[in-house]
Amino acid sequence: MKKIIAIIRNEKVEETKSNLEKIGVTGVTYLYVTGKGLRDGMVPSRFLGSEYHPYGGRHQLRQLDDAPVSADPVCLPAEKEREPGFRPQRMLVIVANDSDVRPIIATLIATNYTGHHGDGAIFVCPMISAIRVRNGEQGDSALV
């Protein structure tokens, strides 16, 4: 039994859900997270200082410099476009039988690969046991 932790882009969540369901994966936990990796979590500067709502979208968006606030994000000066920070992402947690790990990882990679920084990361950890609270089932039988 393994625990698969995947960090993916927010915009890939629905496609990932759909593709995991196609291969029979139904037990997935999705979490809203922020983080930064090797590239220091490059985010558009217009999002710095804004708060990310945990259920998607932004609120309290404000401009950080003296430039006029514009509804058109393309109007920001190019030198202000990217600054280091934490990017909003999703974390998926899947507990699976050993035989299901390779197809799940293959699906996660195929769905989330763009070839650009920020495609995400996948971690595979050993699991000692799983226990279903409702009836006390343990081990692999608790996963189905």
C-alpha positions in Angstrom: 0.0 0.0 0.0 1.3 3.5 -1.0 0.4 7.1 -0.4 0.7 9.2 -3.5 1.0 13.0 -2.9 0.8 15.2 -6.0 1.2 18.9 -6.3 -0.4 20.2 -9.5 -1.5 23.5 -11.1 -4.9 24.8 -10.2 -6.0 24.9 -13.8 -5.3 21.1 -14.2 -7.6 19.9 -11.4 -10.7 19.1 -13.4 -8.8 17.3 -16.1 -6.9 15.4 -13.5 -10.1 14.4 -11.7 -11.6 13.2 -15.0 -8.6 11.2 -16.0 -8.2 9.6 -12.6 -11.8 8.5 -12.7 -11.3 7.0 -16.1 -8.7 4.6 -14.7 -10.9 3.7 -11.7 -9.4 6.0 -9.0 -12.3 7.4 -6.8 -10.6 7.9 -3.5 -8.7 11.2 -3.8 -8.4 14.1 -1.3 -7.8 17.5 -2.8 -6.3 20.3 -0.7 -5.7 24.0 -1.5 -2.1 24.8 -0.9 0.5 27.4 -1.6 4.2 26.8 -2.1 7.3 27.5 -4.1 9.8 25.2 -5.6 13.1 25.5 -7.5 12.0 28.6 -9.3 10.9 30.5 -6.2 7.2 30.3 -7.0 7.1 33.0 -9.7 3.7 34.7 -9.6 2.4 37.7 -11.4 3.0 40.8 -9.2 -0.6 41.8 -9.5 -1.5 38.9 -7.3 1.1 39.7 -4.6 -0.7 41.4 -1.7 -4.0 39.8 -2.6 -5.5 37.0 -0.7 -6.5 33.8 -2.3 -9.9 32.5 -1.4 -9.6 28.8 -0.3 -12.3 27.9 -2.8 -10.7 29.4 -5.8 -10.6 32.9 -7.1 -9.1 36.0 -5.6 -10.6 38.8 -3.5 -9.2 42.0 -2.1 -7.0 42.4 -5.3 -5.0 45.6 -5.0 -2.2 47.2 -7.0 1.2 47.3 -5.2 2.8 50.3 -6.8 1.6 53.7 -8.0 0.4 52.5 -11.4 -3.3 53.0 -11.9 -5.5 50.0 -11.1 -6.7 48.4 -14.3 -9.2 45.6 -14.9 -6.9 44.5 -17.8 -4.0 42.6 -16.3 -2.0 43.1 -19.6 -1.7 46.8 -18.7 0.9 46.2 -16.0 4.5 47.2 -16.9 6.6 44.3 -18.1 9.2 44.8 -15.3 6.4 44.5 -12.7 4.9 41.3 -14.2 6.8 38.7 -12.2 8.2 38.6 -8.7 9.0 35.8 -6.4 6.3 34.5 -4.1 4.2 31.5 -3.2 1.8 30.2 -5.9 -1.6 28.7 -5.2 -1.7 25.1 -6.2 -3.6 21.9 -5.4 -2.3 18.9 -3.5 -3.8 15.5 -4.2 -3.5 12.6 -1.7 -4.3 9.1 -3.0 -3.8 5.9 -1.0 -3.6 3.0 -3.4 -2.7 -0.7 -3.6 0.9 -1.3 -4.8 -0.4 -2.6 -8.2 -2.3 0.6 -8.9 0.6 3.0 -8.2 2.2 3.0 -11.7 -1.0 3.7 -13.7 -1.9 6.5 -11.3 1.5 8.1 -11.6 1.5 7.7 -15.4 -2.0 9.4 -15.5 -0.8 12.2 -13.3 2.2 12.9 -15.4 0.4 12.6 -18.7 -2.3 15.0 -17.5 -0.2 17.6 -15.8 2.9 17.8 -18.1 3.3 21.1 -20.0 7.1 21.1 -20.2 7.3 24.4 -18.2 8.4 25.1 -14.6 5.5 24.6 -12.2 4.2 21.4 -13.7 4.2 20.0 -10.2 5.7 17.1 -8.2 4.7 13.6 -7.2 5.8 11.8 -4.0 5.2 8.2 -3.3 5.4 7.1 0.4 5.0 3.7 2.0 1.8 3.2 4.1 1.7 0.9 7.1 -2.0 0.4 7.2 -5.4 1.8 6.5 -8.4 1.5 8.7 -12.0 2.2 7.7 -13.7 3.9 10.6 -17.2 2.8 9.8 -16.6 -1.0 10.1 -13.0 -1.4 11.3 -11.7 -3.0 8.1 -7.9 -2.8 7.8 -5.3 -3.0 5.2 -6.1 -3.3 1.4 -9.7 -4.1 2.1 -10.2 -0.7 3.7 -9.3 1.0 0.4 -12.2 -0.4 -1.6 
